[in-house]
Every structure is written in C-alpha cells, then in structure tokens.
Amino acid sequence: MVLLPQMSETLAILALHNRLILVTKGDRLLQEQKLERSGLRSFFDRVHVLVEKDASGYRELIQQECLDPSNTWMIGNSPKSDINPAIEAGLHAIFIPHDRTWSAECVEIAQSPRVVTLQRFADLVDYFDHDTHRGDQL
C-alpha cells in the first residue's frame, strides 16, 4: 500500500474542524484491515464499507449519519463511484485525479456547480481553509 503524498498531514488538518467519514466498497474485513495497516484509521469518525457506492448508498448514509447534503463533500478519484453518485444524491464532490484509477471507474464527470477538481490530495487543506467549505466529508 502506497499512500498519497501528505495524506496523513492533510487528514490531520482536516480532522481538526471537520467530521471525516470514510466510505469505501468491497469486502468489509479486507477494507478494515487495509485501513488499519495504513495508519489512517484515527482520522475518521466513522467508516462505512458498502457493497456498491451508488446514489442510493449515499442517500442511505446521509440518513444514517444525519448529514446536511448542502454542507457535505465526497472526496475521491473515481467519477463512477465517488463523484457522480454523490452529485446524484445531492452532495458536493471533489474530484482528485489519480493515474492509477481503474479504467472501469473512469467515466465522464457529471456537469454540476457542486463538483470541484483539485490536482493533489494536499490541496484540500487550502480549499477547506475557508469557513464556507467546512462541514462533513465522506
């Protein structure tokens, strides 16, 4: 497992003023083991492992976690599983491109004023340095 540059530092800063929820998909035990090995578990208030990351799954999370969609951001590298379904569910989304994103996850990003593209994970610190962007991050 190789973490993105400045991932730990970025999560530490974001966790100071935001509720961080990790949403992933796949085998629950495998995903939880990977998270523990990464050393990042402590930054997340909650972890949800879904069978599929789609709009209905995000809507369910909004209900379960009592999230305000107008103040909640999905941050991810997959247009298909992170960005588009989050937008469909009424959330904001930040797309961070990654050259190792699985080709099946690379679809056109939904056109929406609620989608922002940042080039690096560490850019999240500057983006959320403004009170208007603070909230819940998935």
N, C-alpha and C positions, 0 to 999 in steps of 0.2 A: 504494500500500500504506500503510495506516494501522495503526501498532502500538497495542496496548492501553496505557493509561496505566501507567507504571512497569514496563513489560515488561523492558527492559534491566537496570534496577536489581534487579528481582526475580530474574531468571535469574542475574545475577552473584552474588547472595547464595546462592541455592540451589546453584549450581555449586561453592561452596566446600566443601560437605560431602556432596554427592550426585552420583551418576553420572546425567547427563541424556542421554536418548536421544530424539531427535525421530522420531516416527512420523507419516507423512502418506501420502496416496494421490494417485494421478494420474500424470501424465507425469513421469518422473524428471528429465529435463533442465529442464523448466519449474519444477518444485518446487525443484530445487537452485539455479536462477537466482534465484528469489524469496527463498530463504533467504540467499544471498549479498548481494542488494540490501538485505535487512532489516538487515544488520549484526549479526545474532544468531548466526551460524554458530559463532563461537568458544566459545559457552557449551555446546555439545553435544559429548559424547564420540563419539557415533555418530548417523548419520541413516539411516533406513530409509524408502524410498518403496515402498508396497505398491500392488498393483492394487486391492485391496479391504481395508478394515480390518474384519476379522471375527474371531471367536473362534479359528478355525484359524490365521489370520495371527498373532495374538497368541501362541498356543501355540508357533508356529514361532520367534518372536522370543525367547520365554522360553528355548527350547533353544539357539538361536544365540548369545545373549548371556549364557548361564548365569545367568539371573535367578532369584532366590528369590521366587516369587509372593506369599508372605506378607509380603514387605518391598518390593514393587514397586507403584507407583502410576501409573495412566493419568490424565492431567490433560487435560480437554478440554471443549468446548462442545456436542458432539453426542451425545445419548443413543444414537442409532442406530449411529454409527461409533466412538465413543470409549468411552462408559460401559458400555453393555450387553454388547458383545462382550468387553470387558476383564473384567467380572464373570464372564461365562460361562467365560472362560479361567482363572479363579482369582485374578485380580489385585484389588487395591484400585482405587478410582476416585474422582476428584474432579471433580464437575461444576461448571463455571463458566458460568452462562447468559450468552448474548450476544444482543442484539436483532437481529443480522444473520445468525443461524444459518439456513441454508437450510431451508425448511419441510419438505422430504423427510427431513431429519435429525431432526426433532422428533417423537419417539415417547415413550411413557411410559417412565420410567426404571425399571429393574429394582429391585425391593424387596430390599435387602440391607444388612446392617450394614457392608458393605465400601464403601458409597457415601456420600460426604460432598458437600454442596453449599456452595460458597463464592460470595460475591457478586462479588468482584473478583480479578483475577489477582494483584494485590499482596498479597492476604490469605494467599497461600501461604507467605509468609515467616513470619508468626506461627504458622500451622498446623504448619509443619515446624521450628519453633524448639524442639521437644521431641524428645529423642533417640529416643523410641519411634516416631516417624514417619519417621525418616531412612532412606534406602535408595536404591533405583533409581527414577527417574521416567521414564515414557515420554511 
